Amino acid sequence: MDRSKYDVIIGLEIHIQTKTKSKMFCSCPTNYFNNEPNTHVCPTCLGLPGALPVPNKRAIELCILMGLATQCDIHNEIHFDRKHYFYPDLPKGYQISQYKDPICSNGKHLCLYAAPGEKTEFEIVEIERIHQEEDVAKSTHHTESNGQEYTLIDYNKSGVPLIEIVTKPCITSARVAYKFATDIQNIARYYGVSDADMEKGQMRCEPNISVQRKGTWKRLDNKIVPINEAVLNPKVEIKNIGSISAVEKAINYEVNRLIDEIEQGKEIVQQTRGWDAVKGKTVFQRSKESADDYRYMPDPDIPIIEITQKDIERIKETMPENSYKKYCKYNKDWEISDHDAYTLVFNGKDTYEYFEDLQAKLSTSFDTKVAAQEASNWFLTTVLSISNESGNKDYNSIATTKDLAQLIEAFKNNILTRNKAEELLRESIEKKKNLGDLISNAKKHAKDITGNIDEIVQEVIDSNPKAVDDYKAGKEASIGYLVGQVMQKTKGSADPNSTRSILIEKING
């Protein structure tokens, strides 16, 4: 198979659930994940006769925000359409979406990418549209031991606000598609549009792929058209991609499959395929529909919504500092590592807001750069670790920035050891104790210990003559044992470096 004879043309459709409390056209809550099936529903999202949709203002604002973040034009009128198809996950028989007049259009994103070991390159990915719609229900397919098949439907997800980002057919490789999807996920998280967690179904990627012989095609008005009398191969869409890393794998597999089919003289059929992550291959699902099949029509129940320039400016004012500038500030100005700076910026709005608040509080006691590095270190290795273990994303409920700054200061000033400080933090969580009170008590105890440290060190020396003799005989490790004994007696409150110095002085004196 000679891939060099072919051009790969990829367009991406990325669906992202926006971060709202209620659904797109009703007041049902959106926190459906892991909840009892069919409990977050009402006549509107169940498609019952007579129920009327009421658009979610916040969802529309987040769609505009995503458009602004990707340099899109924002339309001044919002039109909603009905997209018809019949499937159990769509109770009305149509999806409320947008067709001819999306909220956002003509965007672009500079995509920096590199394969492992290769130099960094860039490609501008053009965005055709970002439009607002509603999500469908969740279908779970089952097969009984006797071979009987059936499907269960959970309508909790039905009606959740969804934005669809559609690129132009301008992506030239699986690597660029993977990087663009990664960037879109990061942008959504950074600007607070969505958590974009693919494992929870909050983000889905569907590449459209065609493979054409070089010299047989050209772009015209964002469409792939033949040159002269050439016959072009139709595109294939891949669904059910469950992770961003799988986007690259699925595209590469499908490109190779299509080239094999062409080389064998087989006819390529426009179709929708699914990604089987276990087998690492795409599988046929159905023939691909066209827009005409959906019988789009304006939704008569939703009037045209006007978006003024004042509305757009108001949304712009809520946008945080440019993500690249923020990353550079963390990485270059504050000398936080590439990986840590990337995590702090793109783990979501809650992350960088908590980090920056902690850094600001520490800056009253330490140099700005030191404060940033300590805040980063403690947040990523301790607070975020506890958050991931517990599933609790409310960092301030783990430790307020005020209390954590106080804890870090006690550590930096050698009042508490790192282990003791972390022990206090976990104790406050596990035993539901006030961290500020625990720190105050630990400081008082440390102060008392400091006044008695000479006595405690002498007691340890007197109680461990063998370790003392071993140290005198040249066994350096013995001093570590003695330090540990002091730390045990002081319940971790003594400063290990000071303790070591006092021990050596007393033994050698």
N, C-alpha and C positions, 0 to 999 in steps of 0.2 A: 504494500500500500504506500503510495507516494503522496503525502499530504501537501507537498509543495506545489502541486498542480491546481490546488483548490483554495478558494477564499472562504473563510468562515464568517458568517454574518449573524450577529446575535442581537436580539432586543430583549430587555428584561422587564417583566412586570413584577413589582414588589408591592405586596399588600401589608399594611401596617395598621394594627388597632390603635386608635388614639386614646390618650390617657384622660378619660372622663369618668365621672361618677355614675352617670346614667347613659342609657342607650341612645341611638341616633334619633329615633322618632318617638320615644316614649320615656317614662320616668323609671323604668326598671333598672336595678343596679347592674353594673358591668363586672363586678368581682365574682364571676361565675366559676373560676378555676377551682377544682376539687370540691365544689359544692354539690349538694343533692341535685340530681338531674331534674329539669323542668320545674324549678322553684323560683327562678327569676324571670317570670313571664307574665304577660298581661294580654288582653284582647288585641292590642296593636301589634306586638311582636309575634303573636300567634297567627296573625292574619285573619282574625275573625270578622265576619261581615259587619259593616257599620263603624268599625274602628278607624279613626283618622290620625295620620302622622303629624307630629309637631317637631320641626327641626331643632336639633341641639346646637345652640349658639356657640358653646365652647368647642364642640367638635369642628365646626366650621372655622373658628379662629385658629385651631391647631393645624388645620389643613393649609390655611393661609401662611401660618408660621413656617411650615415645612417648605412651602413654595418660596418664601422670602429667603430661607436658608440655602436654597439651591438656585438662586438667581432667576426665578420664574417671573413672568408677567402675571399680575393678579387681575382677574376680570372684575368689572364693576357690577355685574349681574350674575346671580346664581340661579341656574335652571336645573331642576331635578327631572329625571326621566325614569320610565319603567323599562326594565330589561327582562323580557319574558323567557322563562324556561320552566319545565315541569320536572321537579325532583323532590323527594321527601324533605330535604333540608331547607326548602323554600316554601313555607306554608301558604303564602299569598298566590303563588304561581308566577310571581315576578319579583325582581329585586329593585329597590329604589336606588338609582345610581345617577351618573351623568354621562352623556354621550357627546353631543356636538359642542357643548359649552362647558368645559371643565372650569373649576375655580382657578387653576394655575396652569400655565403653558409656557413653552419655549424657554426652559431652564437649561443649565449646564453645570457640570461638575468636573473639576480638574482631578483626574484619578492618577495618583502616583503608585506605581507597582514595580515589582521585581520578583522574578523567580529566585529560589534559593541559590545563592552564589553568583547571581547576575547583577549588573549595574541597574540602578533605579531609572525607570523611564516614565513618561507620562502620556496620557491619552485623555482628551476632552470627551466626556460622555454627555451627549445632548439628551435633554429630557423633553419628551413631546408633551406630556401632560401630567398633572396630579389632580385627581378628582375624588370627590367625596361619595361614599356609598355606605350601605349597611352590610354587616357580615351575615352569614347563613348559619343554620344550626349545625351541630356536630353529629355526624353519622358514625356509628360503631357497627362493624360487620362481624357476624358470628356464624360459626358452623358447628352444628351438633355432632355427636359421635356417630349418628346414623346418616350423616351427610346433609341433613336438612340445614339450609342457609336462611338467615334472617338478619334484619337490620334494626338497631335501636336508635332512636333520635332524641337528642337532648337539645331543647330549644333555648336553653340559658344563653347560648352564644348568639342566637338569632337576634339581629338588630343592633349588635354592638357596633359603634362607629368605626369605619374603616376608610383609610385613604389608599388609593392605588397610584403608584408611581410608575409611569410607562416611559421607557426610553425610546429614542429613535433607533432604527436598526443600524447602529453605528459601532457596536462593540465587536472587536476583532479577535478576541481570544477568551478562553475560559478563565485565564489568570486575571484579565481586566474585569470580567464579569464578577468574579469572586471578590476582587478588591472594591469594586463599586458597591456591591451589596454590603460589604463590611463598613464602608464609609457611610452609607445610608443608615445603617443600624446605629452607628456612632452619632450621626447628626441628630437622629430621632431622640436618642437618649440625652445628648448634650442640651438640646433646646427644650427638653421636657415634653416632647410630642408623644412619646411612647416609651415603655420599657423595652419594647421590641425583642422580647424573649421568645425565640423560635420554639423552644421546648414547650412553652405554654400556648403556642399558636398565635402569639401576638405579632408575628412577622412571618410572611411566606414569600418565597421567591419562585417565579415561574419563567424560565428562559424560553424564548422562541428562537429556534436555530434553523438556518438554511446553509447548505453547502453548494457553492457554485464554482464551475470551472473558471479559472482566471481568464479575463478578457471577454466574458460572455454577458456581463451585466454592468449597470451603472445606477447611481442614486438620482432620482428625479422627484422633487417635492416629497422628500422623506419616504419614498417608496423604492423598492428594488425593481428595476425594469430591464428587459433584455436589450442587448445591443444587436441591431440588425434582425436577423431571423432566429436568433438563439432561443432555445427552449429552456426556461429556468426550472430548477427543482423547487417544489413547494417546501414550506417551513414545517417544523415539528415543534410542538409545545411539550414541555416536561412539567408535571405537577408532583405534589407530595414530597418536595424536597424539605427535609426536616432540620437542616443545619446549613450554615453558610459554607463550611468546608465542603459539604456535599454538592454545593452548586458547581464548583470547579470539576469535581469528579463526574457528576452527571453530564455536564456539557462535553467533557473530553470523551466519555464513553459514547455519547450519541453522535458526536462528530465522526469518530472512528467507524461507528455502525453505518452511518449514512455514506461515507466514502466507500466502505466495503460493498454496500448495495449498488452504488453507482458503478463501481469497477466491475461488478458482476453483471451489469446490464439490466438490473432490476428497476422497476418503476418506483419512484418515491411518491408516497401518498401523504397528503396533508392529514395530520392526525395529532391526537393528544396521547402522550405516554406518561406513565408513572415511574418514579424512581424507587427501585427496590434496594434499600441500603444494605440489607443482609447479603444479597447476591451481587451487589455492586453493578447493577445493570438496569436499563430502562425496559419497561414492559408496555405493550399496547393496551390502551384503554378504550378509545373511541375515535371516530372520525372527527376532525376539527370543524367546529362551527364557524360561520362567518357572521358579521354584524347583522346581516339581513335575517338570519335565523332567529335572532333575539327579538325581532319586531319592536324596536325601540319606539317609544312615544312619550310626549311630555306628561308628567304626572299631574292630573287635574286637581289633586287634593293639596298640592303645595304651590303657593304663589311664587312668582319671581322675587328673589331676595336681593335688595340693593346693597352693594358694598361701596362705601364712600372712601375717598382718599384719606379722610380723617380717621376712618376705621383702620385703614392699613397703617397709617402713621402710629396710631395707638398700639397696634400689635407690634410694630417695629420697636417701640420703646420698651417692650417687655423682653426683648431679645438680649441675652447675655453677651458679654465680650466675645468677639470672634474666637472660635475654638482653636484655630491655629495660633493666634496671638497668645491665648491663655496657655497653650502647650509650651510655646517658646519661653514664656515668663517662668513657668515651673522648671523647665529643663535648662534653659540658658542662664536666666537671672538668678534662680534659686538653687541651681545645680542639683536638681532631683534627677535621678536616672531616667533614661528614655522610657523604659518599661513602666516605672512608677508614675511618671508624669502622664503617660498615655492612659493608664488606668484611672488616675485622678480626674482627668478631663472627660474621658468617654464612658465612665461607669454610670453616668447619669447626673442630673442636676443636683440631687440630694447629696451626692458624693462630694462634688467640688465646692458646694456651698458649706457643707460641714467642715471640710478641710480648710477652706479659706477663713472661716470663722475661728477655728482652732488656731490657725497660724497667726491671725490678728491678735488673739488674746495672749499668745506666747511672745509676740513681738514687744509687749510692754515690759518683758523681763529679759529678753535675749535679742541678739542681732537678728535682723529680718531673715537672713539666709539660714541661720541656725534654727530659728523658729519654724521656718518652712520645712526643713529637713526632719526635725523632730516630729512635727505634726504629721508629715507624710509617713514616717517610720511607724509611729504609734497607730495611726489610723489603719494603714494597710496590713500590718502584722498582727494587730490586736483587735481593734474595733471591727474591721471588715471580716476578720477571721471568725469572731464571735457571731457577727451578723449572718455569715454563710452557714455556720453550724446550726444556728437556731431558726434561720429563715426569717428573722426579724430585720426588716429594711429600715426601721426607724432608728437611726443611729443615736439620736438624742435620748431615746429610751434605754439604750445600752449605757451611755455616759454622756451627760451634757458637756458641751465644749468648755464650760466654766470649770466643771469638776475635773475633766481630763487634763486641762491646762494646769490645774493645781497639782495633779498627780505627776505630770511630766516635770514640773518645776521641782517637786520634792526629789525626784530621781536625779535630775541634772545637778541639784545642789548637794548630792550625796547624803540626803536624809533618808531616802529609801533606795533599796536595790531594785533593779529591773524586775527580778522575780517577785519581790515583795509587792511592788507596785501592781504588777499584773494579778497577783493573788488577791489584792484588795478589790480590783476591778471585777474579777469573777465572783468574789464573795458578795459584792453589792448586788450582782445580778441573780445569783443562785439563791441567796437568802433574803433578797428584796430589802437590802439595807441601803441607807443613804450613803453614797460614795463620799460626799463631803465630810460627813461625820466620821467615816472610817479613816479618811486621810488625816483629819485633825487628831484622832486618837493615836494613829500610828506615829505622827510627828511628836506627840507628847511622849509616847513610849520611847521613841528614838532619842529624844532629848535626855530622858532618864537614863537610858542605856549609855549614852555618850559620857555622862558623868560617872558611870560605874565601869567603863570599859576596861580600865586598868585592872580592876579587881577580878573581872570576869576572865580576862586573858591570863592572869596569874593563876586563877583556879583551874583553867584548862591545862596550863603547863604542869601544874602540880599533879593533875589527875592522869596525865599521859606521859610518864617518864620515858617509855620506850620510843614514842614518836619524837620526843625531844632529842634523845640520844641518836636516833637514826638521822635526824637533820644535821646534828653536829658532825656525824660521820660522813656527811656529803650526800645524803639522800634528800634531794630538793623536794620530792613529792610529799614528804612528810609534813612540810609546812602547809601544804594544801589541806591535808587532813585536819590539822590543828585549826586552820581558818574555818573549816566546816564545823568543827565542834563549837567554836565561838558563835558562828551564825545560828547554830541550832539552839544554843542557850539564849540568844537574843531574839529568837523567832524571826530571823532574817532582817532585823532592823539595823544591825551594825554595818558600817561601810567595809566591804571586804578588803579594799586596798589599804585603808588605815589600819585595819585589824592585822593584816599581814606585816605591815611596818612595825607595829607595836610588838607583835610576837617575836620578830627577828631581833629587835632591839633588846627585849627582855632575855631571850635565850642567849644572845651573844654577850649581854652585859654581865 
